[in-house]
Amino acid sequence: MSFSYRWSVLTALLFATGSPAASESPWVWTVDAATVHQGNVDFEQEDGAFSFDRWYLSAGVDYLWDRRTSLGFAMGGGRSNYDFDLPAGTEPWDEIEDLRFSLAARFPINDRATALIRPSYRINREQGASTGASGTYGLLAGVSWRLNDRLTIGPGLAVIEQLEESANVFPIVLIDWQINERWSLSTGRGVAASEGPGLTLARTLNDDWSLKLSARYEDIDFRLNDSGAAPGGVGRDRAVPLFLAADWNPNPGLSLSFFAGAEFAGALILDDADGRRVSRADYETAYLLGATLRVRLRR
């Protein structure tokens, strides 16, 4: 799917939504779309370079009993097209397909504490790879306390199963801090294929526009098909992206974001089907450009 076609899809969704009518219905429907381009970047210790284009689309529904109690389900899918500048026949992988399912439950523990539980299942594979061998589970759980009208904070734990490796377990901080009328700090949502924790510092410009600075850790792994350099093995793309976004929020049901940034400490890793390391190629700082769209309807 070309970049221009993906952008036309985002634009069509934007103008099709209009302004959602206010409603007290407990059902909230959400559509998310994203497109990301990573520019061509050289490997640090060897000849060659690569770039990728990624798109993702998801839909979900939440049932809200009240402000602090909800249950939701979401599913989505996308694709990452890697373009390697390497000798013919040595490219480690090509097109990566992504399919995700998740549940999300929030419920109060007492007057100030709220619990969050979010299990997920993900299929991430190179085109033509086995679906059954490409699935991984994940779980995010935490408790946050409303300390005052401006600050809600608490600990959490993320467990992400990895293909042919031990599960990735790491602590996270759940935070929603309205520092003042203009500035806020919160646990950030991922862009497209994110599987790691992040933080977002936001600056409100006016009723419709805001700027956001986000950083996170991303660790994406996927099953490879039987025709590449490591048949049936696993590819991994690890990096720390930092990006600045301009968000347009003309109403509570619509958000369009344009972002630019860079990926640091990036590495492409290739393991065989038994989990043995075949190669690791660190890459230089890469630039990112993209856009995201979120539509929320309460019907």
C-alpha positions, 0 to 999 in steps of 0.5 A: 500500500503506497504512502499516498494511498494510505494518506488518502484513507486517513483523509477520507476518515477525517472528513467522513466523521464530522463532529460527533453528537453529544450522547450519554450512551455507555457505548464508545466506539473508536477508530485509530489509523496511523502511517509512519515512514522511516527514512533510509539509514545506514548500518554502523559496522557494515555496508548497507542501509534500510528504510520502512513504511508502516501503516496500521488501522484498528477499531474498538468498543468500550462500555462505560458504567461510569467515569472509572469503570469500563470494559473494552475490546479492540482489534487491528492490523497493519503492515511494515514494508522494509526496503533493504539496500543490500546485495541481492539475496541477503535481505533478512526479511521483506513485508511484515504483517501485524494483527492484534486483539486486546481487552481493557478493564478499568474498575475502582478499588476505593474512592481514590484508587483505580485498577487497569488490566489489559491482556492482549494477543498479537500475531506478527509475521513476515508474509508467508510465515506460519500464523500458529508460530507467530502469536505472542501474549501480553499483559499490562496491569497497574493501579493508580491513585488520584492524589488531587484534582491534577495528579493521578499516579501509580505503579504498573507492570508489563509482561510481553511474550517474545518469540523464542526468548523469555518474556519481557517483564518491566515496571511502568509508571501510570501517570496523568499529571496536569501540571498547570493550565498549559502543561501536562505529563502522561503515560504515552500511547504507542504509535502503530506498532509500539510494544514498549512503555513511554511518556508524553509531555504536552503543551496546550496552544489553544482550544484546538491545537497542542504540541507533544514531546514523546519518548518510548522504548520499542521492541518488535519481533516477528516470525520469518517465512521459510525462504529468507536468511533464517528460515522459520526464524525471528526478526527483531527491530529495537529502537528508542524513538523520540518525536514531536507531534502537533495535535489538532482536536477540533472536538472531543471525538476527533484527533489528528496528529502529525509527528516528526522525530528520530530513532536512537540506539536502533538494531536489527536482529536475526535469530534462527528457528531455535533461537540462536543469534545469527546476526545483529546490525546496529543502525545510525540515528534514523528520522521518522515522519508520520500521522495518526488519526483517532475518531471516538463516537459515543452512540 
